[in-house]
Amino acid sequence: MNYIQKFFGHLYTIFKHKYWVFYYSVKCGIPWRGLVHDLSKFSPVEFFESVKYFTGNGSPINAAKKDRGYSKAWFHHRGRNKHHYEYWVDWLDCGGVPVKIPYKYVIEMVCDYLSAGRTYRKGEFSYKSEYEWWKVRRDSAKMHDDVKKLLEHIFFSLIYIDDSVVFGRIKNGWYKRLYDIGML
């Protein structure tokens, strides 16, 4: 793949991802979060590294990490986007202590994860596949326990309850009340 193909392929992937994030953000009642989601991807440090490592078959960030052991784009991205749990880990010298993430950013994280599933898995996306992905990831993710419980509950519910009910509960604050008092 030449540079022009990588450039436009990556740009298309960003816009597709942002479309789905906005779609889910509207369903969750946080349209502004959907509009401003991942704007840092257009910064030179993130965009051009991602173009360099773009293959169309996975995250350019993972490809950069595999190639050189780290990604400048990822350092930049996670430090500017509060919907990434890595943004909320403190005390790194002591192994890292996860902080309880404000609810609106957890919901943006849900939208981000669902969007990534739709963008990268294409026709193989389902709420069940997203929940299976989450089950593999949850134990190694350095997240506050309340964040993990909320994500678990939402992803599990999307499989067994009509999604309009789940998104309605997110939108009307039903999950927020439970999250705020640690009842999930």
Secondary structure, DSSP 4 states (H G I P E B T S, - for coil): --HHHHHHHHHHHHHHHHHHHHHHHHHHT-HHHHHHTTGGGGSHHHHHHHHHT--SSS-HHHHHHHHHS--HHHHHHHTT-TTSGGGGEE-GGGT-EEPPPPHHHHHHHHHHHHHHHHHHHGGG--HHHHHHHHHHHHTTS---HHHHHHHHHHHHHHHHS-HHHHHHHHHTTHHHHHHHTT--
